[in-house]
Amino acid sequence: MTSSSEAALEPWHCVCVLTPRFNMMTLYALLEPLRIANYLSPSQIYSHQFVSADGDSILASNGMPQICESLPETPPRNSTIFVFGSWGGESYANPRLMSWLRLLRRSGYQICGIEMGSYILANAGLLSGLTATTHWSYLKGFKEKFSGTRVVEQLFTEDRKIMTCAGGTATFDLALHFIKQYRGEKLAGEIADQIMHHPIRTHESPQRITHGRGIDSLPTNVRGAVEIIENNIEDPLRVAEIASRLGISQRQLERRFKSNFNCSVARFGQLMRLQHARGLLVTTKLGISEIATASGFSSQSHFNHAFKKCFGRKPSHYRTAWSESDIAPYWPGTLSSFLDSVRTAPET
């Protein structure tokens, strides 16, 4: 990018690349802070345009259309390219967009993949050897598919002029970081006040806090146990070993999970493994038996039974998260509903 003094001569330009079923809230989470930056400044400091390789009217996942221009042959040099993808982004492969992104990368443009836009950048070969993130529900599949990328669960990343963002309200934080970095901390703070977004989170802030238990964050030991469970999905640890790593007794750990989740540590661990499997079903081409093994199940029959009991569908029915015949996304099986269902159910 140019320096602050150079950038002040003309607005910094944001090229918003939209793909089918992009997330409208995520798009405007980027644009609203930039609009307010213009509102608070004596002259326009940001501009934007909507472009697409998929037509002149792109439907968002909520059914709202957005009029787009064709991909510009050469964007202004003072531009950042933001690629927006959501449902279906893991398999998006328009060759025109892929070639265009590779060309811009070679030309030195700053490029950012937002939510499933990270998959699009990775499929274009732009994330090899870099650090990246995407929405947490797709992160395991992303890591499985793109082993040459260092995958982290955080709000956004920046690595050698390539950025990735988890989407949702993390895009507010990305936009405020963008403004703070090139226009100053004071302006970013005033914009945060205007949109009542506090605190401004850093790029390394976690994507998840509650894990289905309500609006409060988890106690330290419980959060630590959840992290251990998630880091050992393929080879689940015994509850006693998890407790030992945390420096507390197994009884204490079970009591804290009962208090926070209304279920045992083992039952919560099973849910984490099922959620992991669901992500792999949608974002990879691994076979059902491979996914069962990768999710810590000793047999495919046990996996099939547990999966259908939790989500109401066979694993094979989850190979497409949102098929072309569905008019809206459908992703049943929340953490909270699962935890509610096992409060009185016997352990299996």
N, C-alpha and C positions, 0 to 999 in steps of 0.2 A: 504493500500500500504506500501511498504518498504520505508525506509528513502532514502534521496538523495545519501548518501554515499554507502548504500547497492545496490541501483539501478544502480550505476555507474559500478558495477562489471559485469553486463550483460544487454543486451538490454531489455527494457520494451516491452512486447509482446501485440499486438493488434489482437484480434480474431474478424474478420469482418464476421458476420452472415448475409447472403444475402437471401432474400425471393423474390419470383417472382414479377416482375415489380418494383423492387427497383429503386431508383433514382441514376443514374450513377454520376451526378455532385456532389450530396451530398456525395457519397462514396469518390470521389477524393478530395473533400474539406477537408475531414479528413486526407487523406493519404499524400497529397502534403506537408503540413507543417511538417509532420513527416519525409518525405523524405529529405526535406531541412535541418531539424535538424541534420540528419545523415551527409549530405553534409558539414555542417559547423562545425562539431565536429571531433575531432581527431580519434574517433572510433565510431562504430555503437552504437546508443543509443536506437533505436526503431526497432522492427521487426513486421511483420504482416503476416496473412494468411487469405485466403477466405474459408469459410465453409458454408455448407447449409444442411438442412434436406430435401430438395426438389429436389435433383439430383446433378449430377456433372457438369452441365452447366445451369446457371441461366440467363434468359433474363432480362435486365433492361427495364425500361419504354420506352427508346429510341430505343429498339430493339437490342442493343449490348449484346452479351453473355459474361459471366464471368465464367471461369472454377473454380470449387470449390472442396474442399475435404469434406469428411464426418465430422459430428460433432465429435470433439475429446472427448474421454471418460473423460479425465482429462487434461484440459489445464494447461500450466505451471503456477506456483503460482504467478509469476510476470506477470500477464495478466489482461487486461481489455477486456470485452466482449461488442462489439458494434453490436446492432441489427438494420439492415437497412430494412425499409419497406416503401412503397409508395402506389400507387394505389391498392386498394383491401386489404390493410393492416388492415382496420377496421374489416374485417371478417375473417382474417387469423387465422387458428386454427389447424395447424399441431401438433398432440399430442406428437410426438417425440421431437420437439423443445420446446414445453411448459414444458414437464417433465425435459428436460435437463436444461432449464433456472432455474426452481425451485430448482433443485439439486445444481446448481452453487451458487444460492442465499444462500442456507443453508450452503454452504461451505465457504461463505465469500468473493466471488469474486466481484469485481466492475463491474457493468453491466450498459450499456447505451442504451436507445432506441432513435433512430434518425428518425425524421419525423413520419411516421406511425408506426415505430418501437415502439413508445410509446404505441400505441394500443396493440401491441403484448405483451409488458411487463404487461400491465393492464389486458389483457385477461388471462395471466398466473398467475395473482394474486400477482404480485410483487409491485404494486403501492398503495395498500390499506394503507391509513393513511399517505401517503407521498405527497409531492408537486411535480407536474409534468406539462409538457407542450407538445404541438405538433404543427403542422402547423396551423396558425390562421384560415384557411378556414374549418378546422375540429374541432376546439376547442370547439364550442358550443355542438356538438354532443358528443364529448368526455366527457364533463362535465355532460351531461344528462345521459350518460351510466354508468359512473364511479363516482357515488355520494360520494363514500368513499375516493376519492382522491381530494386534494386541487389543483385546476386547475388554472394556471396563464398564461397570454399571455406575454411571454418574450422569449429571445433567447434560453436559456437553464437553467436547474435546476440541483442541486446536493443535495441529501437528503439521508443520511445514506448509502453511497456507491452505491446508485442508481441514475443515471443521465438520463435526457431526454433532447432532443434538437429539435428545430423546423424544422431543415433541411435547405436546400439551403445554402446561404452564412453564416448563423448562425453557420454552422459546421466549418468554418474557425475560428470563434471566440472560439468555443468549443475546437478545436485543440490547439489554441494558449494559452488558459487558462490551458489546460492539460500540455503543455510544460512549461509555466510559473510556475505552481504550483510545478512541480517536477524537472525542470531543470533550472529555474531561469528566471527573467524578462528580462535580457539582451539578452538571446538567443531568447526568444519570440519576442522581438522587432526587432532583426535582420531578423528573418524569415518574419515578417510583411513587412519589407522593401523589401525583396526579392520578395514577391508575390504582393507587392504594395497594401496591404490591410490596409487602414487607415481611421479612427482611429480603434484601437482594441476595440471592444465593450464589455461591461460587460454583465454578465449573465442576468441582469435585464433590459437591453435595449429593447425597443419595437420592435415588428416584423414588424409593418407597420408605414409608415410616410405620404405618399402622398394621400391615399384613392382615387385614380383614377383621380387626378387633374393635373398630370404632374410630374416633377422631384423634385419640391420644397416641403419642409415640410409645414405644415399648421400653420397659426397664432395661438397664444395661445388660444384665445377665441373660435375659430372655432374647434380646436382640443378638447377643453373641452366640447363643445356641442356634438361632435361626440361620445366622451366617455360616456356622459350622455345618449345619444340615445341608444348606444350599451348595456348599463347596465340596460336599462328599455325596452327591446324588447317585453316582454310578455304583459306589461302594459304601452303602449306609453304615454309619458307626453305631455301635451299641450305645444305649442311653447312658450307661455308666461311664463310657469313655468320653462322651460329650461333657458330662458333669465334671469329670476329672480335668479336662482341658480348661474348664471355666473356674476350677478351684472351689467348687461347691459339692455338696452331697447329691446323690441321685434323688433322694427324697425331696430335698429342697427344690431341685430343678423341676420335678414332676408337680410339686405344689404350685410353683410359679406359672407353669404352663396351664395348669387347671384354672388358676386365677385369671390369667390373661386370655386364654383361648378356649377354656371349658373342654379341653381334651388332653390326652396324654401326649408326651413327646413323640412317641412312636406313631400315633395317629396323625399328628401334625406333619411329621416327616413323610408319611405316605402321601399326604396332600401335595407337599412340595414336589415329590417325585411325579405325581400325576400331572401337575401343572407343567413341569419340565417336559414330560412326554407330549403333552398337547402342543407345546411350542414346536417340538421336533417334527411332529406330524404335519404341521402346516408349512414349516420353513425348510424342510430337508426332504430328500428322496429316500431316506433310510427305510428299510423294511420294518414291518410291525415287530417282528422278533428282535431286530437290532435295537429298535427304540425301547422295547421292554427291558433289554439288558442294559442299555445306556441310562435307563431311569431307575436302575437298582432293583428290578423285579427278577425273582429266581426262575419264573416260568411265564410263558406267554399267556397261558390260561388264567393264571392269577392276575396278570396285568389286565387282560380283557375284562375279567369280572369286576375288578376294582374300578377300572376306567368307566365302564357303563354305569355302575352304581353311582359314581360321582357326577358324571356329566350327562347321563341319560342318552348317550350315543355310543356306538361301537367305535373303537379307535379308527377303523377304516373310513368311517363317516366324517372324520375330522381332517381328511387329507386336504380339503379345500375349506378354509375358514369362512369364505363368503363366495359362494358359487355365482355364476352369471345369472342363474334363475332366481336368486334371492334379491328382493328389492332393497334390503337394508342389512347391515352387519348383524350377525347373531353369534354370540360367544357365551353361552350359558355355563354356569358352574363357578360362582364366585367363592372366594375364601370364606366369607362370612356365612354364606348359605351352607357350605360344607361343614363348617364348624358348628353351626346350629343343628345340623342333622345328626351329628355324632355325639351330642351331649348325653343322650340317654342310650345310645346304641351300644351293644356289647363289643368289646375288642375282638378283632379277628386276626 
